[in-house]
């Protein structure tokens, strides 16, 4: 690793730590960075906290898991975006291009509105199952249509439209006004219900997925020259595509099931990191994870405070920021032709 990417990595890790600590202090309760540290070490059994039980609960039970989940989701979505843009050779690909988000939304709505599972299935579990069904449909369609990169993208678009239509149909025909409002808020992305279980599950899935993707870093570099060139270099194109698409789909499903649909993170951040550190995936993937984590931590902080006490869905804020960046990517890719 060259000095520049190493410096970026160290700076990114420090910025993430500072961002998490500062984000927790922002809000109506008077909490300082020192309070955050004392609460964390107290719950880890190292020291004691001088905060009142209410303020301690605000830090440990509300803000810390929410901020950490934001970091995990941002990192995971950025990694998925970086992998898919290289694997599909499409600079506009993002984690939701395979219809995973739409399938997760349908699964969540089926649990909340239709009561599938009889109360024994949670919303995240329903969302995760729906995401897997959607991804399985994409694999089946793309395989039937020939399995090329373009066919995978088209199959993903078809699955996305199908499950989006199913979600809208269920909400319009079976949900009351209050349920509809809650479902729509979740569909737009929300970290308000974050807990330590969500952080643990999503963090573990992210760690495994990142390790697998990093093990394919050189293979992803070869894909930059096209599938034929990668095959000539000894890469098993079909196997690599199946493994990495499955990993990114599972990671996206886990993130969406806990936080809802948060768009544009996986589309924009990899391009920004690629411009700074270059296209090599051994550098691109971890740096994209750090950039995505820092970005979503501050986006979530803005979402929960800008209209306090009302909360703005995280997906709305990422879209407002991501659309101009998306247009910039479109112009950049147009000029590259």
C-alpha positions as a Markdown table, in Angstrom:
| # | Residue | x | y | z |
|---|---|---|---|---|
| 1 | Unk | 0.0 | 0.0 | 0.0 |
| 2 | Unk | 1.4 | 3.4 | -0.9 |
| 3 | Unk | 1.8 | 6.2 | 1.6 |
| 4 | Unk | -1.2 | 8.2 | 0.3 |
| 5 | Unk | -3.8 | 5.4 | 0.7 |
| 6 | Unk | -2.3 | 4.6 | 4.1 |
| 7 | Unk | -2.5 | 8.2 | 5.2 |
| 8 | Unk | -6.1 | 8.4 | 3.9 |
| 9 | Unk | -6.9 | 5.2 | 5.9 |
| 10 | Unk | -5.5 | 6.5 | 9.2 |
| 11 | Unk | -7.2 | 9.9 | 8.7 |
| 12 | Unk | -10.5 | 8.2 | 7.9 |
| 13 | Unk | -10.3 | 6.0 | 11.0 |
| 14 | Unk | -9.6 | 9.0 | 13.2 |
| 15 | Unk | -12.3 | 11.0 | 11.5 |
| 16 | Unk | -14.8 | 8.2 | 12.1 |
| 17 | Unk | -13.9 | 7.9 | 15.8 |
| 18 | Unk | -14.3 | 11.7 | 16.2 |
| 19 | Unk | -17.5 | 11.8 | 14.2 |
| 20 | Unk | -19.1 | 9.1 | 16.4 |
| 21 | Unk | -18.1 | 10.8 | 19.6 |
| 22 | Unk | -19.3 | 14.2 | 18.5 |
| 23 | Unk | -22.5 | 12.9 | 16.9 |
| 24 | Unk | -23.6 | 11.4 | 20.2 |
| 25 | Unk | -23.3 | 14.7 | 22.0 |
| 26 | Unk | -25.6 | 16.5 | 19.5 |
| 27 | Unk | -29.2 | 16.8 | 20.6 |
| 28 | Unk | -31.5 | 18.3 | 23.3 |
| 29 | Unk | -29.7 | 16.6 | 26.2 |
| 30 | Unk | -26.6 | 18.3 | 27.6 |
| 31 | Unk | -24.0 | 15.6 | 26.9 |
| 32 | Unk | -20.3 | 16.1 | 26.3 |
| 33 | Unk | -17.6 | 14.0 | 24.7 |
| 34 | Unk | -16.2 | 13.1 | 28.1 |
| 35 | Unk | -19.6 | 11.9 | 29.2 |
| 36 | Unk | -19.8 | 9.6 | 26.2 |
| 37 | Unk | -16.3 | 8.1 | 27.1 |
| 38 | Unk | -17.1 | 7.6 | 30.7 |
| 39 | Unk | -20.4 | 5.9 | 29.9 |
| 40 | Unk | -18.8 | 3.6 | 27.4 |
| 41 | Unk | -15.9 | 2.5 | 29.8 |
| 42 | Unk | -18.4 | 2.1 | 32.6 |
| 43 | Unk | -20.6 | -0.3 | 30.6 |
| 44 | Unk | -17.4 | -2.1 | 29.6 |
| 45 | Unk | -16.6 | -2.6 | 33.2 |
| 46 | Unk | -13.4 | -0.5 | 33.2 |
| 47 | Unk | -14.5 | 2.6 | 35.1 |
| 48 | Unk | -17.6 | 4.3 | 36.5 |
| 49 | Unk | -20.0 | 6.9 | 35.0 |
| 50 | Unk | -21.0 | 10.0 | 36.8 |
| 51 | Unk | -24.0 | 10.6 | 34.6 |
| 52 | Unk | -27.6 | 10.3 | 35.9 |
| 53 | Unk | -29.4 | 7.1 | 34.9 |
| 54 | Unk | -31.5 | 9.1 | 32.3 |
| 55 | Unk | -28.5 | 10.6 | 30.6 |
| 56 | Unk | -26.6 | 7.4 | 30.8 |
| 57 | Unk | -29.5 | 5.7 | 29.1 |
| 58 | Unk | -29.6 | 8.4 | 26.4 |
| 59 | Unk | -26.0 | 7.7 | 25.5 |
| 60 | Unk | -25.9 | 3.9 | 25.9 |
| 61 | Unk | -29.4 | 2.8 | 24.9 |
| 62 | Unk | -30.3 | 5.5 | 22.3 |
| 63 | Unk | -27.6 | 7.5 | 20.7 |
| 64 | Unk | -24.6 | 5.2 | 20.7 |
| 65 | Unk | -26.3 | 2.1 | 19.1 |
| 66 | Unk | -28.0 | 4.4 | 16.6 |
| 67 | Unk | -24.7 | 6.2 | 15.6 |
| 68 | Unk | -22.8 | 2.9 | 15.4 |
| 69 | Unk | -25.6 | 1.4 | 13.2 |
| 70 | Unk | -25.4 | 4.4 | 11.0 |
| 71 | Unk | -21.6 | 3.9 | 10.6 |
| 72 | Unk | -22.1 | 0.2 | 9.8 |
| 73 | Unk | -24.8 | 0.8 | 7.3 |
| 74 | Unk | -22.8 | 3.6 | 5.6 |
| 75 | Unk | -19.8 | 1.4 | 5.4 |
| 76 | Unk | -21.7 | -1.6 | 4.1 |
| 77 | Unk | -23.6 | 0.3 | 1.4 |
| 78 | Unk | -20.4 | 1.9 | 0.2 |
| 79 | Unk | -18.6 | -1.4 | 0.0 |
| 80 | Unk | -21.5 | -3.0 | -1.9 |
| 81 | Unk | -21.5 | 0.0 | -4.3 |
| 82 | Unk | -17.8 | -0.3 | -5.0 |
| 83 | Unk | -18.0 | -4.0 | -5.7 |
| 84 | Unk | -21.0 | -3.8 | -7.9 |
| 85 | Unk | -19.7 | -0.9 | -10.0 |
| 86 | Unk | -16.6 | -2.9 | -10.8 |
| 87 | Unk | -18.3 | -6.3 | -11.1 |
| 88 | Unk | -21.1 | -5.0 | -13.4 |
| 89 | Unk | -18.8 | -2.5 | -15.1 |
| 90 | Unk | -21.5 | 0.1 | -14.6 |
| 91 | Unk | -20.5 | 3.4 | -12.8 |
| 92 | Unk | -24.2 | 4.0 | -11.9 |
| 93 | Unk | -24.7 | 0.6 | -10.1 |
| 94 | Unk | -25.5 | 0.7 | -6.4 |
| 95 | Unk | -26.5 | -1.9 | -3.8 |
| 96 | Unk | -30.2 | -1.7 | -4.8 |
| 97 | Unk | -29.7 | -2.4 | -8.5 |
| 98 | Unk | -30.6 | -6.1 | -7.9 |
| 99 | Unk | -34.0 | -5.3 | -6.4 |
| 100 | Unk | -32.9 | -6.3 | -2.9 |
| 101 | Unk | -34.3 | -3.1 | -1.3 |
| 102 | Unk | -37.7 | -3.5 | -3.0 |
| 103 | Unk | -37.9 | -7.1 | -1.9 |
| 104 | Unk | -37.0 | -6.2 | 1.7 |
| 105 | Unk | -39.7 | -3.5 | 1.6 |
| 106 | Unk | -42.3 | -6.0 | 0.5 |
| 107 | Unk | -41.3 | -8.4 | 3.2 |
| 108 | Unk | -41.5 | -5.7 | 5.9 |
| 109 | Unk | -44.9 | -4.5 | 4.7 |
| 110 | Unk | -46.2 | -8.1 | 4.6 |
| 111 | Unk | -45.4 | -8.5 | 8.2 |
| 112 | Unk | -46.7 | -5.1 | 9.4 |
| 113 | Unk | -49.8 | -4.8 | 7.2 |
| 114 | Unk | -50.8 | -8.3 | 6.4 |
| 115 | Unk | -49.7 | -9.8 | 9.7 |
| 116 | Unk | -47.8 | -12.7 | 8.1 |
| 117 | Unk | -46.1 | -14.8 | 10.7 |
| 118 | Unk | -48.9 | -14.2 | 13.3 |
| 119 | Unk | -46.7 | -11.9 | 15.4 |
| 120 | Unk | -43.9 | -14.5 | 15.6 |
| 121 | Unk | -41.9 | -12.8 | 12.7 |
| 122 | Unk | -40.3 | -9.4 | 13.3 |
| 123 | Unk | -40.1 | -6.7 | 10.7 |
| 124 | Unk | -36.4 | -7.1 | 10.2 |
| 125 | Unk | -36.9 | -10.8 | 9.7 |
| 126 | Unk | -39.6 | -10.2 | 7.1 |
| 127 | Unk | -37.5 | -7.6 | 5.3 |
| 128 | Unk | -34.5 | -10.0 | 5.2 |
| 129 | Unk | -36.6 | -12.8 | 3.8 |
| 130 | Unk | -38.2 | -10.6 | 1.2 |
| 131 | Unk | -34.7 | -9.4 | 0.1 |
| 132 | Unk | -33.6 | -13.0 | -0.3 |
| 133 | Unk | -36.7 | -13.8 | -2.4 |
| 134 | Unk | -36.0 | -10.8 | -4.6 |
| 135 | Unk | -32.4 | -11.8 | -5.1 |
| 136 | Unk | -33.3 | -15.4 | -5.9 |
| 137 | Unk | -35.7 | -14.1 | -8.6 |
| 138 | Unk | -32.9 | -11.9 | -10.1 |
| 139 | Unk | -30.5 | -14.9 | -10.3 |
| 140 | Unk | -33.2 | -17.0 | -11.9 |
| 141 | Unk | -34.1 | -14.4 | -14.5 |
| 142 | Unk | -30.5 | -13.5 | -15.3 |
| 143 | Unk | -29.6 | -17.2 | -15.7 |
| 144 | Unk | -32.6 | -17.8 | -17.9 |
| 145 | Unk | -31.8 | -14.8 | -20.1 |
| 146 | Unk | -28.1 | -15.8 | -20.5 |
| 147 | Unk | -26.4 | -14.5 | -17.4 |
| 148 | Unk | -24.5 | -11.6 | -19.0 |
| 149 | Unk | -23.8 | -8.4 | -17.0 |
| 150 | Unk | -26.5 | -6.5 | -18.8 |
| 151 | Unk | -29.0 | -9.2 | -18.2 |
| 152 | Unk | -28.3 | -9.1 | -14.5 |
| 153 | Unk | -28.9 | -5.4 | -14.4 |
| 154 | Unk | -32.2 | -5.8 | -16.4 |
| 155 | Unk | -33.3 | -8.6 | -14.2 |
| 156 | Unk | -32.7 | -6.4 | -11.1 |
| 157 | Unk | -34.7 | -3.6 | -12.6 |
| 158 | Unk | -37.6 | -6.0 | -13.3 |
| 159 | Unk | -37.5 | -7.3 | -9.8 |
| 160 | Unk | -37.3 | -3.8 | -8.3 |
| 161 | Unk | -40.4 | -2.7 | -10.2 |
| 162 | Unk | -42.3 | -5.9 | -9.4 |
| 163 | Unk | -41.7 | -5.7 | -5.6 |
| 164 | Unk | -42.3 | -1.9 | -5.5 |
| 165 | Unk | -45.6 | -2.5 | -7.2 |
| 166 | Unk | -46.5 | -5.3 | -4.7 |
| 167 | Unk | -45.5 | -3.0 | -1.8 |
| 168 | Unk | -47.7 | -0.1 | -3.0 |
| 169 | Unk | -50.6 | -2.5 | -3.7 |
| 170 | Unk | -50.5 | -4.0 | -0.2 |
| 171 | Unk | -50.2 | -0.6 | 1.5 |
| 172 | Unk | -53.0 | 1.0 | -0.5 |
| 173 | Unk | -55.5 | -1.9 | -0.1 |
| 174 | Unk | -54.8 | -3.2 | 3.4 |
| 175 | Unk | -53.2 | -0.5 | 5.6 |
| 176 | Unk | -54.9 | 2.1 | 7.7 |
| 177 | Unk | -53.7 | 5.7 | 7.8 |
| 178 | Unk | -51.5 | 5.3 | 10.9 |
| 179 | Unk | -49.9 | 2.0 | 9.7 |
| 180 | Unk | -49.3 | 3.6 | 6.3 |
| 181 | Unk | -47.4 | 6.5 | 7.8 |
| 182 | Unk | -45.2 | 4.2 | 9.8 |
| 183 | Unk | -44.5 | 1.9 | 6.9 |
| 184 | Unk | -43.6 | 4.8 | 4.6 |
| 185 | Unk | -41.3 | 6.3 | 7.2 |
| 186 | Unk | -39.5 | 2.9 | 7.4 |
| 187 | Unk | -39.4 | 2.6 | 3.6 |
| 188 | Unk | -37.6 | 6.0 | 3.4 |
| 189 | Unk | -34.9 | 4.8 | 5.8 |
| 190 | Unk | -34.9 | 5.3 | 9.5 |
| 191 | Unk | -32.4 | 4.5 | 12.3 |
| 192 | Unk | -34.7 | 5.5 | 15.1 |
| 193 | Unk | -35.3 | 2.0 | 16.3 |
| 194 | Unk | -31.6 | 1.0 | 16.3 |
| 195 | Unk | -30.6 | -1.4 | 19.1 |
| 196 | Unk | -27.5 | -3.3 | 20.1 |
| 197 | Unk | -28.8 | -6.4 | 18.4 |
| 198 | Unk | -29.0 | -4.6 | 15.1 |
| 199 | Unk | -25.5 | -3.3 | 15.6 |
| 200 | Unk | -24.1 | -6.7 | 16.4 |
| 201 | Unk | -25.8 | -8.5 | 13.5 |
| 202 | Unk | -25.1 | -5.9 | 10.8 |
| 203 | Unk | -21.6 | -5.4 | 12.1 |
| 204 | Unk | -20.8 | -9.1 | 11.9 |
| 205 | Unk | -22.3 | -9.4 | 8.4 |
| 206 | Unk | -20.3 | -6.4 | 7.3 |
| 207 | Unk | -17.0 | -7.9 | 8.7 |
| 208 | Unk | -17.5 | -11.2 | 6.9 |
| 209 | Unk | -18.6 | -9.5 | 3.7 |
| 210 | Unk | -15.6 | -7.1 | 3.7 |
| 211 | Unk | -13.2 | -10.0 | 4.3 |
| 212 | Unk | -14.6 | -11.9 | 1.4 |
| 213 | Unk | -14.7 | -8.9 | -0.9 |
| 214 | Unk | -11.1 | -8.1 | -0.1 |
| 215 | Unk | -10.0 | -11.6 | -0.9 |
| 216 | Unk | -11.3 | -10.9 | -4.4 |
| 217 | Unk | -9.6 | -7.6 | -4.7 |
| 218 | Unk | -7.2 | -8.6 | -7.5 |
| 219 | Unk | -10.0 | -10.4 | -9.3 |
| 220 | Unk | -12.1 | -7.2 | -9.2 |
| 221 | Unk | -9.1 | -5.3 | -10.6 |
| 222 | Unk | -9.1 | -7.7 | -13.5 |
| 223 | Unk | -12.8 | -7.1 | -14.2 |
| 224 | Unk | -11.9 | -3.5 | -15.0 |
| 225 | Unk | -10.5 | -4.7 | -18.3 |
| 226 | Unk | -13.7 | -6.6 | -19.1 |
| 227 | Unk | -15.0 | -10.1 | -18.6 |
| 228 | Unk | -13.1 | -11.6 | -21.6 |
| 229 | Unk | -9.8 | -10.1 | -20.3 |
| 230 | Unk | -10.5 | -11.4 | -16.8 |
| 231 | Unk | -11.2 | -14.8 | -18.2 |
| 232 | Unk | -8.0 | -14.7 | -20.2 |
| 233 | Unk | -6.2 | -14.0 | -16.9 |
| 234 | Unk | -7.6 | -17.2 | -15.4 |
| 235 | Unk | -10.5 | -15.7 | -13.5 |
| 236 | Unk | -13.7 | -17.8 | -13.2 |
| 237 | Unk | -16.1 | -15.1 | -14.3 |
| 238 | Unk | -19.4 | -16.9 | -13.6 |
| 239 | Unk | -18.2 | -18.2 | -10.2 |
| 240 | Unk | -16.8 | -14.8 | -9.1 |
| 241 | Unk | -19.9 | -13.0 | -10.2 |
| 242 | Unk | -22.2 | -15.4 | -8.3 |
| 243 | Unk | -20.1 | -15.2 | -5.1 |
| 244 | Unk | -19.8 | -11.4 | -5.0 |
| 245 | Unk | -23.3 | -10.7 | -6.0 |
| 246 | Unk | -24.5 | -13.1 | -3.3 |
| 247 | Unk | -22.3 | -11.4 | -0.7 |
| 248 | Unk | -23.4 | -7.9 | -1.6 |
| 249 | Unk | -27.1 | -9.0 | -1.7 |
| 250 | Unk | -26.9 | -10.6 | 1.7 |
| 251 | Unk | -25.1 | -7.6 | 3.2 |
| 252 | Unk | -27.6 | -5.2 | 1.6 |
| 253 | Unk | -30.5 | -7.4 | 2.9 |
| 254 | Unk | -29.1 | -7.3 | 6.5 |
| 255 | Unk | -28.7 | -3.5 | 6.3 |
| 256 | Unk | -32.1 | -2.8 | 4.8 |
| 257 | Unk | -33.8 | -5.0 | 7.3 |
| 258 | Unk | -32.5 | -2.9 | 10.1 |
| 259 | Unk | -32.5 | 0.6 | 8.7 |
| 260 | Unk | -34.8 | 0.6 | 5.7 |
| 261 | Unk | -33.9 | 1.8 | 2.2 |
| 262 | Unk | -31.1 | 4.4 | 2.3 |
| 263 | Unk | -30.2 | 5.3 | -1.2 |
| 264 | Unk | -27.2 | 7.0 | -3.0 |
| 265 | Unk | -24.6 | 6.1 | -0.4 |
| 266 | Unk | -23.4 | 3.1 | -2.4 |
| 267 | Unk | -23.6 | 5.1 | -5.6 |
| 268 | Unk | -21.7 | 8.3 | -4.7 |
| 269 | Unk | -19.1 | 7.4 | -2.1 |
| 270 | Unk | -17.1 | 4.8 | -4.1 |
| 271 | Unk | -16.6 | 7.4 | -6.9 |
| 272 | Unk | -15.3 | 10.0 | -4.5 |
| 273 | Unk | -12.9 | 7.5 | -2.9 |
| 274 | Unk | -11.8 | 6.2 | -6.3 |
| 275 | Unk | -10.9 | 9.8 | -7.3 |
| 276 | Unk | -8.7 | 10.2 | -4.2 |
| 277 | Unk | -7.1 | 6.7 | -3.8 |
| 278 | Unk | -7.2 | 5.2 | -7.3 |
| 279 | Unk | -9.1 | 2.1 | -8.6 |
| 280 | Unk | -7.2 | -0.6 | -6.8 |
| 281 | Unk | -9.7 | -2.6 | -4.8 |
| 282 | Unk | -7.3 | -3.5 | -2.0 |
| 283 | Unk | -7.4 | 0.3 | -1.2 |
| 284 | Unk | -10.8 | 1.2 | -2.5 |
| 285 | Unk | -12.9 | -1.2 | -0.4 |
| 286 | Unk | -11.7 | -0.3 | 3.1 |
| 287 | Unk | -11.5 | 3.4 | 2.3 |
| 288 | Unk | -15.0 | 3.3 | 0.9 |
| 289 | Unk | -16.2 | 1.7 | 4.1 |
| 290 | Unk | -14.6 | 4.5 | 6.2 |
| 291 | Unk | -16.0 | 7.2 | 3.9 |
| 292 | Unk | -19.5 | 5.7 | 3.9 |
| 293 | Unk | -19.4 | 5.3 | 7.7 |
| 294 | Unk | -18.4 | 8.9 | 8.3 |
| 295 | Unk | -20.9 | 10.2 | 5.8 |
| 296 | Unk | -24.0 | 8.4 | 7.2 |
| 297 | Unk | -23.1 | 9.2 | 10.8 |
| 298 | Unk | -23.4 | 12.9 | 10.0 |
| 299 | Unk | -26.4 | 12.5 | 7.7 |
| 300 | Unk | -28.2 | 10.7 | 10.5 |
| 301 | Unk | -27.3 | 13.4 | 13.0 |
| 302 | Unk | -28.6 | 16.0 | 10.6 |
| 303 | Unk | -31.8 | 14.0 | 10.0 |
| 304 | Unk | -32.7 | 13.7 | 13.7 |
| 305 | Unk | -31.8 | 17.3 | 14.6 |
| 306 | Unk | -32.6 | 19.6 | 11.7 |
| 307 | Unk | -36.3 | 19.7 | 12.4 |
| 308 | Unk | -36.2 | 18.7 | 16.1 |
| 309 | Unk | -38.4 | 17.4 | 17.7 |
| 310 | Unk | -39.6 | 16.0 | 14.3 |
| 311 | Unk | -37.3 | 13.5 | 12.7 |
| 312 | Unk | -36.6 | 13.4 | 8.9 |
| 313 | Unk | -36.1 | 9.9 | 7.3 |
| 314 | Unk | -32.4 | 9.3 | 6.6 |
| 315 | Unk | -33.2 | 8.3 | 3.1 |
| 316 | Unk | -34.7 | 11.7 | 2.3 |
| 317 | Unk | -31.5 | 13.5 | 3.4 |
| 318 | Unk | -29.2 | 11.1 | 1.5 |
| 319 | Unk | -31.4 | 11.6 | -1.6 |
| 320 | Unk | -31.2 | 15.4 | -1.3 |
| 321 | Unk | -27.4 | 15.2 | -1.1 |
| 322 | Unk | -27.0 | 12.3 | -3.5 |
| 323 | Unk | -29.1 | 13.6 | -6.5 |
| 324 | Unk | -26.7 | 16.4 | -7.3 |
| 325 | Unk | -23.8 | 14.0 | -7.0 |
| 326 | Unk | -25.6 | 11.5 | -9.2 |
| 327 | Unk | -26.0 | 14.1 | -11.9 |
| 328 | Unk | -22.3 | 14.9 | -11.6 |
| 329 | Unk | -21.5 | 11.2 | -12.1 |
| 330 | Unk | -23.8 | 11.2 | -15.2 |
| 331 | Unk | -21.9 | 14.1 | -16.7 |
| 332 | Unk | -18.6 | 12.5 | -15.9 |
| 333 | Unk | -19.5 | 9.2 | -17.5 |
| 334 | Unk | -20.9 | 11.0 | -20.6 |
| 335 | Unk | -17.6 | 12.9 | -21.0 |
| 336 | Unk | -15.6 | 9.6 | -20.7 |
| 337 | Unk | -17.3 | 8.1 | -23.8 |
